[in-house]
């Protein structure tokens, strides 16, 4: 699908990024961590590329904790299965009369919503890219809803890798040839820009994504 080609995603980034002269781009340490992320992501999962990327990241000065943080971050790509299915499941189950999608939330579910989402404006952008996902997941499985937030928070609690680099790594994984998940790409791109990513940073990350090894199977 042309609209989801990497060239089209690059064009989206070009439109969103503020105008101005590019700076020098990512340093070798950041590039190595992002390359590790796309190699270790489930849409690539290339053992040889992962081994080489780990060695390159450590050689570029990354700590073991930083390597682990990036791997943990990109392991979360599996939640995209939830993002594209939960609202569909809720709507279909409602249409079949299997549950009431408009029923008031239980006190427990409402408490979970307030604890994890509440009035935080961050989730406004998330909702625009993944409409209905969080509410649907909460209604379908409060346990899964709580687990989603707990797991996705892990690489952000440790904080050994700069937030901007994590956002660029997540963006690169979403743009990689084997994935091209546009909602996540746009969300992480916006977050990276808000954290100070330059045009050169973003396009360096997209160049790394373009070179992601094809997923040929994992022996």
Buried (B, 14 or more C-beta within 10 A) or exposed (E): EEEEEBEBBBEBBEEEBEEEEEEEBBEEBBBBBBBBBBBBBBBBBBEEBBEBBBEBBBEBEBEEEBBBBBBBBBBBBEBBEBBEBBBEBBEEBBEEEEEEBEEEBEEEBEEBBEEBBEEEEEBEBBBEBBEBBBBBBBBBBBEEBBEBEEBEEEBEEBEBBBBBBBBBBBBBBBBBBBBBBBBBBBBBBBBBBEBEBBBBBBBBBBBBBBEBBEBEEEE
